[in-house]
Amino acid sequence: MIADASSMDRSAFEREFDVCVVGSGPAGITLARRLAAKGARVALMEAGGLEYSDESQDAYRGTNIGMEYFDLDVCRLRYFGGTSNHWGGWTRALEAVDFLPKSYAPLTGWPIGQIDLDPYRTEADAILDVPSATEAPDLPVRQKGYDFHRFQFRFSPPTRFAEKYLGEIEASEAITLVVNANLVDLRLDEGLGRVAGAVFRGYAPADPGFTIRARAYALCCGGIENARLLLNFTSQVPEGVGNRGGWVGRCFADHPHFLIAECVLRVLVREREFYAPTELFMTEHACLNFGLRLEPRWIWPYELPALAREDMPPEEFNILLERLVRDPFVDRALTDRLVLPQPTGQTGVLRIAQEALPNPESRVRLGEERDAFGLRRVAMDWRLSEIDVHTMRTAAMAFGAHMADTEIGRAQVGDWLLADPPRFPGVLDDEVGGKHHMGTTRMAADPGKGVVDADCRVHEVENLYIGGSSVFASTGHCNPTYTLTQLALRLGDHLAARLAG
């Protein structure tokens, strides 16, 4: 069922739901579908409409007061399907080591392990339409030591949750999707230990709002918005809901994405190659996890002959020739005269996408400006720490040495990275980040070190849960969508069992 907060009969929502899920991105839709499959009655509340609108997107405007970062209303989307509407489709599960604490990196480690999410791999594959993990195994690496492993991503088409699941949700008797419903407050009971109701408003300025009552509530609004909402809900607790320990908004992380070296390659690299450190390497160098992307300069067909080597095996050369012959835009006279010239050298770049240290000073704050609903807008204070820089430099130097040792080629580390302090490129010059918003309601067994427990329940509120990458305790280097989908499935199972109990 689908209803619109701007025109619906609100008296129909006076009944109690089992779960109120706020946000209809990958985490919210996955959680709602899981709960419905278990027999729960779900109110799925979406602040935007079924299509993009400037009116809805405006609530995502904010300011950057830390490192240079993207405009906050550009790197996320506020309508049905959430950020899956512009997701690139990169998927990879976090590695087992990403869940473990690192003695040299404070606050790293989760209260759960990879083994707790492994049972949800098959379902996550189906939800995200990705091939089996057996189709993207690690690849062998020729190396002198045991420093790197070569991995692969799995790519979703990418799945657009709005397109894939709208029909199912519309036909569902268990899920009621309400669009244009903006969460403006969470009302707690007298003891301040339970959510008694979630207050929503439509876009009409005079809208008095309405309350959804449920046995449990789940915020699934993204790594920035989950924290912004909780910090804004001060009508009963001055510090914001769930923020007694002061952790809401802290440890904001994105995966730093930078070009760290220029390369000259002695072997032909036809496509992007991915490398990551071994656990032994991370321990020996006291660094965080990272993913390196060795990218060839994209080769036009007419350039291929110049890349052939005199010592190239015939079968390898024939592949080059075949690509040229099949290309409809290549002059046939070129392929007829193809010879094996001396190589001129292929160039490429080395990029990094790395784990970020959980840094309490890197955080989502509230600015003074307010949105149309009176909620304070975000002031983003993104910061990188000394170990983040150390990891970046270590990765560049070590992989440069690996390229030389194995005769892959040579790497020249960027001057900006060697400077002290480093002169980070801005968003007009480099990728900067993956737009992966994580960590602002982090998971921790100790309430003094995080916002939610191992079951994604807010420590100090009995029936309030958080879905999505804001619960990531530490980030690894892999894109978060796959892991947050696994977490949403696991949360669905936990909530269904608790409701049944």
FITORVEX-255511 format. One record per residue: residue in one letter; x, y, z of N, C-alpha, C in turn. Coordinates in steps of 0.05 Angstrom, whole numbers, plus 5000, padded with zeros to 4 digits. Example, Ala and Ser with C-alpha at 12.3 -4.5 7.8 and 13.67 -1.06 7.14 Angstrom:
REM residues 2
a526448865156524649105156526449345156s525749555142527349795143525850015157
***
This chain:
REM residues 501
m501749765000500050005000501850255000i500950454985502450714984500550934991a501351115009499851345017501651595015d500351825012501852075010501052245034a503052325050502552485074501152745068s501352845044500153105038497153085032s496152835027493352815019491852585032m493252415048491952175059490052235082d488352045087486552055111488251955135r489052145151490852075173489551915195s486951915196485651755217486251455213a486951375188487551095183490151015196f491751205205494351145217494251165247e491851155259491751155288492250885300r492150675283492850405294495850385299e496550195315499350145321500549955301f502950015291504549835274506449675291d507449465279509549315293512249475292v512949565269515449715266514949955247c516050185255516150425239518950455228v519350415202521950445189522050715176v523950885183524251155172526551155151g525751205126527751205105527450975086s527351025060526850815040529150775021g531650795032533950725016534450425018p536850325010537350035011536949915039a537750055060537449945087534549935095g533050155090530250165099528449965083i528849955057527149775041527849485048t530449425051531249145058530049065085l530249245104529149185131526149155130a524649335116521749315115520949055101r522248985079521448735065522048485083r524248495097524848265115522848245137l522048465149520048455170517348365160a516548455136514048375125513948075119a516247975110516447685104516147525130k516747645152516547505178513747555191g512047695177509347735187508847995202a510748185203510448435217508948635200r507448815214506149045200507949285202v508749385178510849585177509849845165a510450065178510150335166512850415155l513050445129515550525116515250815108m516650995122516251285120518551405103e517751545082519651675064519151975063a521252135068520952425069520552545042g521552425021521152514993518752374981g518452424955516352294940517352054925l515851964905516751744889518751834868e518952094863520852214845522352434859y524552504847526252724858524652984858s525053154879523953424879525953604893d526153854884527854054897526854104926e524254094930523154154956524153954977s524253704970525253504989528253524992q529653544969532553544970533753774986d532153994988533154225002533954165031a532653975044533253905072536053805075y537253715054539953595055542153815052r541454065048543454265047544854295074g547454365073548954405097551554555090t553254565110555854695105558154505113n560454555101562854405107564754585123i565454505147567154665164569754525170g570254285159572754145163574254135136m575353905130576653875104574753925081e575853995058574154045035572653785028y570053815025568353585020566153665000f564653464991562553514972560253684984d558753824966556353944975554453734986l553353775010551953555023549253495010d548253674994545753604980546253484952v548853444946549553324920550353024924c551552954946552552684950550552494962r547952574964545852394974543252484962l541252304962538652354949536452304969r534352474968532252464988529552414975y529152174964526652084954526651774953f524451654946524051364948526351224933g527651034947529950894936532551014947g532451254958534851374970537151394951t539551354962541951394946542451164927s540750954928541050754907540250864880n538951104880538251224854540651334839h542951374853545351444838547751274846w547251044857549350854866550850754841g553450714845555150614823555250314820g554250164840554049874837556549714847w558549844859560849704868560149554894t560749294895560149134919562448964927r562948944952564848764964564348754994a564248515005563848485034566348585049l565948695073568248755090569748495095e572448525098574148295104574048225134a574747985141574647895169576348075186v578548165176580348335192579148605198d577248695182575948955186574248965211f573448735221571748725245573448705271l576048665267577848625290579148885299p579548925325580949165334583949155326k585049395321587849415315589049565340s591049445352592149545377593249825374y594149895350595350155345593350365334a590850285332588750465320586350465339p586150665356583950675376581250665363l579350535377576550505370576050325346t578050205333577550025312576349765323g574949615306573749365314570849385320w569449175315566549155319565848965342p563548985354562648785374561548535360i561448535334560648285319562948235299g562847995287564947915268563747855241q565547805222564547735195562747495196i563347315214561747065216558747125222d558247355235555447425242553947525217l555347615197554047715172554147515149d555947325151556247125130553646985122p551946915142549446775134547646935115y548147195112546447365095547647415067r549747285060551147335034549247265011t548047035012546446944989544147134984e542847215006540547405003541447674994a543747775005544748034996545448024967d546547804957547247774929544747804912a542547684921540047694905538847974906i538848104929537748374932539148564914l541848544913543448734898544148644870d543148404863543448304835546448274828v548048174846550848134840551547844836p553547784820554247504815555347384840s555447114841556546974864559447054869a560247044894562947114902564946924888t564146684881565946504867566746604840e565246794829565946904803567847144805a568547224830570447444833572447374855p573947154852575847074873578347254873d579847234895582447364895584247244873l585947414862587747324840590547304850p592247134838594947094847596647354843v598547384861600347614860603247514860r604747594840607647534840609047744857q610247654879611547844897613747714912k615647874922617847764937617147684966g615347844978614547785005611647705006y610247775028607447725031606047985039d606148175021605148445027602348495017f601648394994599148464981597548224972h594948254970593248064956591648224935r591148094913589748224891586848124891f585048314894582248244897580548354874q578048284874576248384853573648484867f572448674855569748764863567648594847r565248584858562948484843561148724837f560048734814558548974805555648904802s554049064816551149064812550549214786p548149174773547649304747548049604745p547449784764546849754792543849734797t543049604819540349574826539149844836r536949924824535550164834533150064850f533250104876531349984894528450084888a528250334879525550444873524350284850e525950234829524850084806524349794813k526149674828525949384833523649314853y523249484873521549404895518949564898l518449774881516049934884513549764880g513449604859511049434854510449244877e512549124887512148934910511049074934i512149314940511249454964508449564960e507849654936505049744931503049524934a503749284927501949054929501848924957s503749004974504048875000501748955019e500748755033498748805054500148865081a502748795083504248825108505649095110i506349215086507949465086506149695077t506149905092504850155084506950365080l507450435054509350635047508050905048v509051095063508051365065510151555054v509651685032511551875020510952155029n512852335025512652615033512052645063a513152455079512852455108515552515121n515852755131518352845143518352805173l520252645183520452605212521452865225v519952965244520753215258521153175288d520452945299521052895327520552605334l521952505353521452255366520652315395r518152235402517152285429517652045447l518952085469519551875488517451845510d517351615523515551585545516451735569e515051715591515651875615518451805626g519251555623521851475634524151535615l523451635591525451705570526951465560g525851225564527250985556526050845532r523750945522522450825499521351045481v521250985456519851165437516951105439a515351315444512451275446511051355420g512351515403511251595378513151745361a512951725335514551875316512752075302v513552335303511952555292512952625264f511052635245511652695217510052935208r511153075188509653295175509953275145g507853365131508053395102509353665096y509253755071510653995063508954255066a506354225071504754465074505654615099p506154875097507155025121505355005145a502754985141500954975164500354685173d501654495162501154215170501654175199p499654085215500054045244501653785250g501953615230503453365234501653135243f502852905244501452665254503452475266t502452295283504252125298503851835290i506051695285505951405280506751265306r505051085315505650925339506450645330a508550535342509450265335510850135359r511149885357512449745379515549785378a516549835354519449885351519750085328y522050225328522650435308525450385298a525850445272528450415260529050645242l531150795248532051015231533950905210c533250945185534850845163535151075142c536251305151536251545135538951625124g540951455128543651505118545551595139g548151585132550251625151550451905162i549352105148549352375158546652435171e544452365158541852445167540952305193n541752055197541051915222542052085245a544552175244545652335266544352615267r543952745245542653005245539952995259l538352795253535652775265535852735295l537552545304537752495332538652735347l540552885336541553125349539553345351n537653345332535553555331533253495350f532953245359530653175375531253235404t530853485411531653585438529253675455s526853605446524453695460524253575488q525453345493525353215519528153175531v530153145514532953105523534653315509p535953495524537353715512539553635493e540853405498543153325482542253175457g539653115454538752955431538252665439v536452545425535652265430538052075425g538651905445540751705442543551825446n543752075455546352205456547252265484r546352105503547152155531550252135534g551451955519554351915520555852105502g554452275486555752465469556952355444w556052115435557351985412555752035386v553352125387551752165362553152375345g553652305321555052495302558052465301r559152345322562152315323563052075305c565652085299566851875282565751865254f564852095244564052095215566452015199a565951835180568151745162567051715134d568751775115568451695087571051555080h571051395059573551275049575051485033p577351575043578951765027579651635000h579151784979579751694951581651904939f584151824934586052014922587851874902l588752024882590851934864593551984878i594951774884597351794901599951764886a599851664861602351634846601751624816e603651724800603651684771605551454765c604851304744606351054738607151034709v609450914705610250824678610450524680l609050384663608650094664610449954644r611749744652613449584634611949344623v609649284635607949074625605349194616l603949074597601449174588599249124608v597949334617595749314636593249394621r591349214616589049264599586649374614e586549324641584349414656585149464685r583449594700584149674728584649424744e586749434761587449214779587249314807f586249134825585749214853587649054872y588949194890590749074909590049174937a590449004957590049074985592348955002p592849055026595048945042594148695056t596048525062595548295078595348385107e594248215124594048275152596848305164l598748145155601448165164602648435158f602148535133603248795125602049015143m599449005148598249215165599449215193t599948975204601048965231603949065231e605548975212608349055211608649365207h606849485192607149765186605249945203a603749815221601849965238600150155222c598850045201597250205183594450085182l592650235170589850145166589549995140n587249885135586749735111586449935087f587049855064586850025040586449855015g585249984995584949864969586350034948l588249914933589650054913588549984885r588450184868587350144841589450234821l590750034809592750084788591150114762e591050364752589350424729591150494705p590850354683592250434659590950684648r592550844635591351064619589650924598w587151004595585450874577586550884548i586650644535588050614510586150624487w586650804468585150814443586250594425p584550474408585450244391587850314375y588050554365590350614347592950634363e592850634390595250644406596350364412l594750164408595649894416598149794402p598549844377601049744364603549854378a603450094387605850214400606350084428l604349944439604749824465605749544463a605849434440606849154436609849144442r610748934455613548894461614848694442e617448724438618848544421618748264432d618748244459618747974472615947884479m613848014468611147934475610547664463p609447474479608647214468606647244445p606847074425605047094402602047104410e601346934429598446934436597547194448e599347334463598647584475598447804453f600347794434600247984412597747944395n596947694391594547634375592047754388i592047764414589747894428589548184420l591848324420591948594412590948624383l591948454366591248474338588248424334e587148224349584348164347582548394355r583348534376581848764386581748984364l584049024351584149214330582449144306v582648894298581248794274578248814278r577348764303574448774308573349054312d575049244316574149524321573249654295p570649734293569649834268570850114261f572050244281573050514276576050524269v577350284267580150274261580550234231d582250394219582850374191584150094185r583049944166584049684160586949694151a587749914139590549934130592449924154l591550024177593150014201593749734210t591649564211592049294220593649134200d593449194174594949044154597949094157r598649334167601549404169602549364198l600949234215601749204244604349054247v606249174261608749044267609249054297l611548954306612248954334614449164339p613749414343615749624348616849604376q618949754381620049774408617949914426p617449824450615449954467616050244473t614050414474614350694481613750734511g612550534524611850554552609050644557q607550474571604750544578604750684604t603050884607602851034632600350964647g600351014672597950954688598051114714v596151064731596051204757595451004779l596251074803595550904827593751074844r591350964849589351094866588950934891i588051064912587550924937584750984947a583450784958580950814973581450664999q581450805021582550685045580650705069e581150535089579850545115580550815128a578750915143579251165158579051095188l580751215203580751165232578151275244p576751135262574551255277575451485294n574951725285576051965298573752125310p573552135337571352275350571152575342e573452695332573352975325572453015296s572152795281570952815254568052755258r566352955253563652915263561553085247v559052985250556753135241555853325264r556053575259555153775278552553905268l551354065284549054225275549854515272g549054635249549454915245547155085256e547255335252545155515262542855535243e543355505217541155525197539255295200r536655345195534555135198533255085171d532154835169530754765145527754845147a526154765127523354845127521754735150f522854535164521354415187522454505214g524254705213525354805238527754655249l528654445234530854285243533454415234r535454415252538054535245539454365224r540754515205542154375184544854275193v546054105176548553985182550854185179a552754165197555454285194557454055194m558453985171560153745168563053815175d564153675194566953725203568453465198w569153415172570653175165573653225169r574953035183577753065189579152795185l581652805176583352575174585452595195s586352365206588252355228591052285217e592952285236595752215229595951935217i594551745228594751475218593451445191d591551615184590351615157592551695137v594051905144596151995126598451795125h599151675148601251475149600451235131t597951155132596950935116597250995086m596551235078596651315050599551315040r601351435056604151445048605451165047t604750995067605850725068604950565044a602450595037601350455014602750534988a603150794985604450894960607350804958m608850824980611650744979611950444976a610350284991610649994989609849884962f607649994951606849884925608749984903g609850224906611850314887614250124887a615150044911617349854913616549584901h614149504906613149244894613249254864m612449474852612449504823615249484812a617149614826619949604817621149324820d620649194843621648924849620748714829t618248744820617148544802617148634773e618448854767618748964740616049024727i614049094744611549194733611949464721g613549624734614049894725615150064747r614750324745615750514765613450704773a613550784799611450964809612751214820q611651444815612551694827610351804845v610951804871608951884891608452184888g605952264890605152534887606452724907d607352954897608553154915606753234938w604153254932602253344953602253154977l602752894972602652694993605352695009l607452764996610052775009610453025026a608853235020609053485035608353435064d609353605082608753585110607753855121p605153875126603053675123602253635094p600953415088600153365060598253585050r598453655025596653855013594553704997f592453625011590353454999589053604976p588653474953587153594931584253634939g582953824926580153874931578353734912v575753774916573753624900573753694871l574953914863575153984835577653854822d579453744838581853624828582053324830d580453204848580752914853578152804863e578052544868575552414878575052504907v577152524923577052614952575752394969g573352314964572052104980570151944962g569151724974567351554959564351624962k563851844977561051914985559851695001h561551565017560651345035560551445063h558151515073557851645098557451435120m559351425139559351205158560051305186g559351155206560451175233559151365252t557051515245556051725262554251625284t553351375283551851255305553150985310r555650985315557350745314556450525333m557050275325556450045341558649995361a557949945386559949885407558549735429a559949535440558849385463558649565488d560449755490560549945513559050195506p556850265520555450515515557150765516g559450745530561250965532562951005507k562650835487564250855463562650845437g560050865439558350855415555450905421v553850875400550950945402549150705402v549850495386548150255385549750015394d548249805402549549565411549849375387a550649125392551248935371548748865354d546348925364543848875350542749125337c544449335336543649595324541549745340r541249675365539349815383540750045397v539450275397540550505412540850425441h543150465453543750365480541650455500e540950705499539250815520536250835514v535450725490532650725483531850445475e530050325490529450045488528449955461n526950125447525650035423526450195398l528850315399529750485377532250355365y532250315338534350175324535350355301i537850305292538950455270539750265249g539050325224539850165201541650325182g543550195169545250335150548050355159s549750495143552550505148553350695171s551450845182552151005205552950835229v552250585230552950405252555650285249f557050325226559650205222561550285245a562650095259564550155280567350225269s568150095249570550175233569850085204t571250205185570150215158571350025137g573749905143575149765121575449945098h576149835075576450005051574249945030c572449755035570549675015568049845015n566849874993564350034991562249915010p560650085023558949995046556349865039t555349885014552649795008552149505014y554049335007553649045011553448985041t555249105057555149045086552749165099l551849395091549449515104546949355097t546949225073544749045066544748795083q547048685088547248455107546248535134l547048765144546248865170543248905172a542049005150539149045150537648775152l538648575138537348315140537648195168r539948235179540448135207538648285227l538448545223536648705241533748615238g532948555213530248455209529648205224d531548015223531247765238531147815268h532847985278532848045307530248175315l529348375301526848505308524448325307a524348155286522047965283522047775307a524347675315524447495338523647635364r524547885367523848025391520848095392l519648165369516848215369515247975375a516147745364514747495369514847425398g517147485411517447425439515747595456
***
